[in-house]
Amino acid sequence: MSKEEHNEWVIKDNLFHRQVSNVRNTIHGNSEAAMRALELVKAKQQQAALAPLKPSEPGYAQPNYAQLASSPAPSQQIAPAAQAPQYPQAPASQRQCECATMTDEDLEHKALFDQTLPVYKFRYVLNRLRSELKRAGRYGHTTSVMIITIDSFSTLQTRFGSFAEVVQNEILVAGSKKFDSIIRRDIDLLGRYLNERFIVVLPETDSEQAAQFGERIRTAIETTTLDLLHDINFTVSLGIVTSVGDTFPAEELIMQADGATEEVEKRGGNGIQRVTL
């Protein structure tokens, strides 16, 4: 990827985050805006799934985030499902469901976990967060949400060239394992948010306790060295939002935490910012 192409890619990615920030600034008390914010996240995740770590490869299609952000908010009504394309199928006697050879444990893992990392899928974490907020509303408990992003992840393409994908994958795996080793596995939830971003749900955790978890994660990553072609170090930025009860929807907590993470990145990364709602 040339320097000009890389700069254009970074600008478009930053444009998306600015548009998300605009939605986040108007989301409070606005259910339509909350739906809009979730649609933005879903749209970027769908695009990321098509080309998760390969913006420099031939045929890579950069998502048109400007068009996504300017599209109208989703309707409350459910649109009729589009007719699925018809493909030739083998006779029923010759077809076999993939799940027929999978154990219950394999099926559960495929349904709940990310395909490449040992973390939950975003959709599962989002549904669990909604459930935790309902429970917090009944009992007046505190819930914290943390967004963790790998600093300067996009610059790895220019730093390592054809070796960048290997470095990116190693960083994502090493980072997710560190996060998982620090959180409370029987209580907290760790999931994939976007390419280099992770989400952690911390039930019954106040802002100070969440910040302590965040500092342990930040320090652990800062002192981690990957032994590849040469020693590679990386850092993370963390945004934490804390709320009491279920006053705010799950989508708003996520977007507020994401915005706090962006503020840390703007200051150079390798830090933590807290928001209390």
C-alpha positions as a Python dict, from the first residue, in 0.01 Angstrom:
ca = {
    (1, 'M'): (0, 0, 0),
    (2, 'S'): (137, 340, -94),
    (3, 'K'): (160, 623, 157),
    (4, 'E'): (-123, 807, -19),
    (5, 'E'): (-350, 499, -11),
    (6, 'H'): (-273, 442, 355),
    (7, 'N'): (-352, 804, 444),
    (8, 'E'): (-682, 783, 256),
    (9, 'W'): (-773, 463, 443),
    (10, 'V'): (-695, 621, 782),
    (11, 'I'): (-896, 934, 694),
    (12, 'K'): (-1201, 728, 600),
    (13, 'D'): (-1172, 525, 920),
    (14, 'N'): (-1148, 845, 1127),
    (15, 'L'): (-1452, 980, 943),
    (16, 'F'): (-1654, 682, 1064),
    (17, 'H'): (-1550, 740, 1425),
    (18, 'R'): (-1643, 1108, 1402),
    (19, 'Q'): (-1986, 1010, 1273),
    (20, 'V'): (-2025, 761, 1557),
    (21, 'S'): (-1929, 1037, 1799),
    (22, 'N'): (-2201, 1261, 1654),
    (23, 'V'): (-2456, 987, 1717),
    (24, 'R'): (-2322, 935, 2067),
    (25, 'N'): (-2359, 1305, 2148),
    (26, 'T'): (-2733, 1292, 2076),
    (27, 'I'): (-2808, 943, 2203),
    (28, 'H'): (-2911, 1026, 2563),
    (29, 'G'): (-3283, 971, 2613),
    (30, 'N'): (-3333, 905, 2242),
    (31, 'S'): (-3433, 548, 2156),
    (32, 'E'): (-3413, 616, 1782),
    (33, 'A'): (-3057, 740, 1820),
    (34, 'A'): (-2970, 430, 2022),
    (35, 'M'): (-3095, 214, 1737),
    (36, 'R'): (-2899, 429, 1494),
    (37, 'A'): (-2580, 383, 1696),
    (38, 'L'): (-2624, 7, 1699),
    (39, 'E'): (-2677, 8, 1323),
    (40, 'L'): (-2346, 192, 1276),
    (41, 'V'): (-2165, -66, 1487),
    (42, 'K'): (-2331, -354, 1304),
    (43, 'A'): (-2253, -203, 964),
    (44, 'K'): (-1885, -165, 1042),
    (45, 'Q'): (-1868, -515, 1190),
    (46, 'Q'): (-2024, -662, 875),
    (47, 'Q'): (-1772, -477, 658),
    (48, 'A'): (-1486, -579, 886),
    (49, 'A'): (-1591, -944, 857),
    (50, 'L'): (-1547, -925, 479),
    (51, 'A'): (-1188, -798, 498),
    (52, 'P'): (-1084, -794, 864),
    (53, 'L'): (-711, -728, 839),
    (54, 'K'): (-624, -682, 471),
    (55, 'P'): (-670, -321, 356),
    (56, 'S'): (-356, -346, 143),
    (57, 'E'): (-459, -651, -60),
    (58, 'P'): (-585, -621, -421),
    (59, 'G'): (-962, -614, -438),
    (60, 'Y'): (-1007, -478, -85),
    (61, 'A'): (-1324, -265, -75),
    (62, 'Q'): (-1308, 20, 176),
    (63, 'P'): (-1652, 59, 344),
    (64, 'N'): (-1835, 379, 253),
    (65, 'Y'): (-1885, 502, 609),
    (66, 'A'): (-2014, 841, 491),
    (67, 'Q'): (-2301, 668, 313),
    (68, 'L'): (-2369, 445, 615),
    (69, 'A'): (-2378, 742, 851),
    (70, 'S'): (-2608, 949, 627),
    (71, 'S'): (-2864, 671, 578),
    (72, 'P'): (-3197, 716, 760),
    (73, 'A'): (-3248, 569, 1104),
    (74, 'P'): (-3395, 217, 1103),
    (75, 'S'): (-3771, 194, 1112),
    (76, 'Q'): (-3953, 50, 1409),
    (77, 'Q'): (-4143, -174, 1170),
    (78, 'I'): (-3986, -496, 1049),
    (79, 'A'): (-3936, -492, 674),
    (80, 'P'): (-4035, -801, 476),
    (81, 'A'): (-3744, -1037, 432),
    (82, 'A'): (-3572, -1019, 95),
    (83, 'Q'): (-3607, -1328, -118),
    (84, 'A'): (-3296, -1540, -77),
    (85, 'P'): (-3108, -1630, -395),
    (86, 'Q'): (-3172, -1978, -523),
    (87, 'Y'): (-2875, -2212, -558),
    (88, 'P'): (-2863, -2565, -698),
    (89, 'Q'): (-2889, -2818, -421),
    (90, 'A'): (-2794, -3179, -398),
    (91, 'P'): (-3071, -3434, -348),
    (92, 'A'): (-3193, -3458, 9),
    (93, 'S'): (-3051, -3808, 38),
    (94, 'Q'): (-2700, -3672, -36),
    (95, 'R'): (-2712, -3361, 182),
    (96, 'Q'): (-2577, -3368, 534),
    (97, 'C'): (-2593, -3085, 783),
    (98, 'E'): (-2252, -2972, 903),
    (99, 'C'): (-2382, -2984, 1259),
    (100, 'A'): (-2453, -3357, 1227),
    (101, 'T'): (-2087, -3434, 1298),
    (102, 'M'): (-2043, -3168, 1569),
    (103, 'T'): (-2074, -3229, 1940),
    (104, 'D'): (-2294, -3011, 2160),
    (105, 'E'): (-1979, -2844, 2289),
    (106, 'D'): (-1864, -2768, 1933),
    (107, 'L'): (-2203, -2622, 1844),
    (108, 'E'): (-2207, -2400, 2153),
    (109, 'H'): (-1855, -2276, 2082),
    (110, 'K'): (-1937, -2198, 1718),
    (111, 'A'): (-2249, -2007, 1820),
    (112, 'L'): (-2098, -1800, 2102),
    (113, 'F'): (-1728, -1749, 2032),
    (114, 'D'): (-1530, -1547, 1782),
    (115, 'Q'): (-1395, -1752, 1492),
    (116, 'T'): (-1030, -1654, 1538),
    (117, 'L'): (-989, -1543, 1902),
    (118, 'P'): (-1079, -1698, 2239),
    (119, 'V'): (-1345, -1434, 2313),
    (120, 'Y'): (-1722, -1409, 2279),
    (121, 'K'): (-1897, -1268, 1973),
    (122, 'F'): (-2020, -911, 2006),
    (123, 'R'): (-2388, -1006, 1965),
    (124, 'Y'): (-2371, -1247, 2257),
    (125, 'V'): (-2199, -989, 2481),
    (126, 'L'): (-2457, -726, 2383),
    (127, 'N'): (-2748, -955, 2478),
    (128, 'R'): (-2582, -1045, 2808),
    (129, 'L'): (-2521, -678, 2881),
    (130, 'R'): (-2890, -605, 2827),
    (131, 'S'): (-2978, -882, 3073),
    (132, 'E'): (-2726, -753, 3328),
    (133, 'L'): (-2873, -403, 3304),
    (134, 'K'): (-3224, -537, 3369),
    (135, 'R'): (-3095, -716, 3678),
    (136, 'A'): (-2907, -403, 3784),
    (137, 'G'): (-3232, -207, 3751),
    (138, 'R'): (-3416, -445, 3984),
    (139, 'Y'): (-3152, -438, 4255),
    (140, 'G'): (-2988, -98, 4204),
    (141, 'H'): (-2653, -250, 4112),
    (142, 'T'): (-2367, -81, 3927),
    (143, 'T'): (-2248, -196, 3585),
    (144, 'S'): (-1929, -96, 3403),
    (145, 'V'): (-1843, -141, 3036),
    (146, 'M'): (-1486, -125, 2907),
    (147, 'I'): (-1369, -84, 2547),
    (148, 'I'): (-1006, -179, 2482),
    (149, 'T'): (-828, -95, 2158),
    (150, 'I'): (-481, -183, 2033),
    (151, 'D'): (-292, 145, 1983),
    (152, 'S'): (-167, 236, 1633),
    (153, 'F'): (-305, -89, 1492),
    (154, 'S'): (-358, 53, 1143),
    (155, 'T'): (5, 166, 1116),
    (156, 'L'): (125, -196, 1130),
    (157, 'Q'): (51, -224, 758),
    (158, 'T'): (313, 35, 670),
    (159, 'R'): (560, -74, 939),
    (160, 'F'): (574, -443, 851),
    (161, 'G'): (446, -465, 493),
    (162, 'S'): (374, -823, 385),
    (163, 'F'): (454, -943, 737),
    (164, 'A'): (188, -710, 886),
    (165, 'E'): (-95, -964, 892),
    (166, 'V'): (113, -1208, 1096),
    (167, 'V'): (205, -934, 1343),
    (168, 'Q'): (-156, -817, 1370),
    (169, 'N'): (-284, -1168, 1436),
    (170, 'E'): (-16, -1236, 1698),
    (171, 'I'): (-97, -907, 1875),
    (172, 'L'): (-470, -979, 1877),
    (173, 'V'): (-421, -1330, 2015),
    (174, 'A'): (-168, -1221, 2278),
    (175, 'G'): (-383, -924, 2382),
    (176, 'S'): (-706, -1124, 2413),
    (177, 'K'): (-531, -1389, 2624),
    (178, 'K'): (-395, -1121, 2858),
    (179, 'F'): (-738, -960, 2894),
    (180, 'D'): (-895, -1300, 2968),
    (181, 'S'): (-634, -1381, 3233),
    (182, 'I'): (-709, -1062, 3427),
    (183, 'I'): (-1089, -1036, 3426),
    (184, 'R'): (-1310, -1250, 3649),
    (185, 'R'): (-1405, -1533, 3413),
    (186, 'D'): (-1702, -1647, 3621),
    (187, 'I'): (-1851, -1295, 3631),
    (188, 'D'): (-1717, -1071, 3355),
    (189, 'L'): (-1762, -1102, 2978),
    (190, 'L'): (-1490, -1047, 2716),
    (191, 'G'): (-1591, -1008, 2352),
    (192, 'R'): (-1472, -889, 2010),
    (193, 'Y'): (-1610, -542, 1938),
    (194, 'L'): (-1439, -450, 1609),
    (195, 'N'): (-1114, -559, 1443),
    (196, 'E'): (-868, -437, 1707),
    (197, 'R'): (-1128, -340, 1968),
    (198, 'F'): (-1256, -554, 2251),
    (199, 'I'): (-1545, -510, 2492),
    (200, 'V'): (-1553, -614, 2857),
    (201, 'V'): (-1874, -617, 3063),
    (202, 'L'): (-1814, -585, 3437),
    (203, 'P'): (-2133, -657, 3636),
    (204, 'E'): (-2165, -514, 3987),
    (205, 'T'): (-1845, -315, 3938),
    (206, 'D'): (-1813, 55, 4017),
    (207, 'S'): (-1591, 304, 3837),
    (208, 'E'): (-1298, 270, 4078),
    (209, 'Q'): (-1299, -110, 4063),
    (210, 'A'): (-1325, -103, 3682),
    (211, 'A'): (-1031, 138, 3667),
    (212, 'Q'): (-824, -107, 3874),
    (213, 'F'): (-899, -386, 3626),
    (214, 'G'): (-815, -148, 3343),
    (215, 'E'): (-481, -49, 3496),
    (216, 'R'): (-386, -414, 3543),
    (217, 'I'): (-466, -477, 3175),
    (218, 'R'): (-278, -167, 3058),
    (219, 'T'): (32, -258, 3261),
    (220, 'A'): (26, -624, 3154),
    (221, 'I'): (12, -528, 2785),
    (222, 'E'): (276, -258, 2820),
    (223, 'T'): (521, -513, 2958),
    (224, 'T'): (439, -782, 2699),
    (225, 'T'): (699, -854, 2429),
    (226, 'L'): (622, -1069, 2125),
    (227, 'D'): (916, -1266, 1987),
    (228, 'L'): (860, -1266, 1609),
    (229, 'L'): (1124, -1156, 1356),
    (230, 'H'): (1233, -923, 1631),
    (231, 'D'): (1089, -813, 1964),
    (232, 'I'): (757, -632, 1924),
    (233, 'N'): (582, -432, 2195),
    (234, 'F'): (239, -273, 2187),
    (235, 'T'): (5, -77, 2413),
    (236, 'V'): (-370, -36, 2459),
    (237, 'S'): (-616, 246, 2523),
    (238, 'L'): (-911, 184, 2753),
    (239, 'G'): (-1242, 365, 2790),
    (240, 'I'): (-1468, 284, 3086),
    (241, 'V'): (-1828, 388, 3145),
    (242, 'T'): (-2019, 314, 3465),
    (243, 'S'): (-2390, 345, 3539),
    (244, 'V'): (-2628, 253, 3820),
    (245, 'G'): (-2940, 53, 3745),
    (246, 'D'): (-3080, 41, 3392),
    (247, 'T'): (-3129, 412, 3323),
    (248, 'F'): (-2921, 393, 3007),
    (249, 'P'): (-2952, 134, 2727),
    (250, 'A'): (-2670, -107, 2653),
    (251, 'E'): (-2594, 63, 2322),
    (252, 'E'): (-2536, 398, 2491),
    (253, 'L'): (-2295, 252, 2746),
    (254, 'I'): (-2097, 91, 2465),
    (255, 'M'): (-2081, 411, 2258),
    (256, 'Q'): (-1981, 621, 2560),
    (257, 'A'): (-1702, 376, 2644),
    (258, 'D'): (-1593, 377, 2280),
    (259, 'G'): (-1580, 757, 2283),
    (260, 'A'): (-1368, 755, 2598),
    (261, 'T'): (-1128, 515, 2427),
    (262, 'E'): (-1098, 752, 2132),
    (263, 'E'): (-1008, 1037, 2366),
    (264, 'V'): (-722, 828, 2508),
    (265, 'E'): (-601, 748, 2156),
    (266, 'K'): (-599, 1119, 2068),
    (267, 'R'): (-370, 1183, 2365),
    (268, 'G'): (-123, 923, 2238),
    (269, 'G'): (-275, 601, 2376),
    (270, 'N'): (-157, 374, 2657),
    (271, 'G'): (-402, 518, 2909),
    (272, 'I'): (-746, 501, 3067),
    (273, 'Q'): (-1041, 739, 3067),
    (274, 'R'): (-1352, 693, 3282),
    (275, 'V'): (-1707, 820, 3230),
    (276, 'T'): (-1976, 798, 3496),
    (277, 'L'): (-2339, 831, 3387),
}
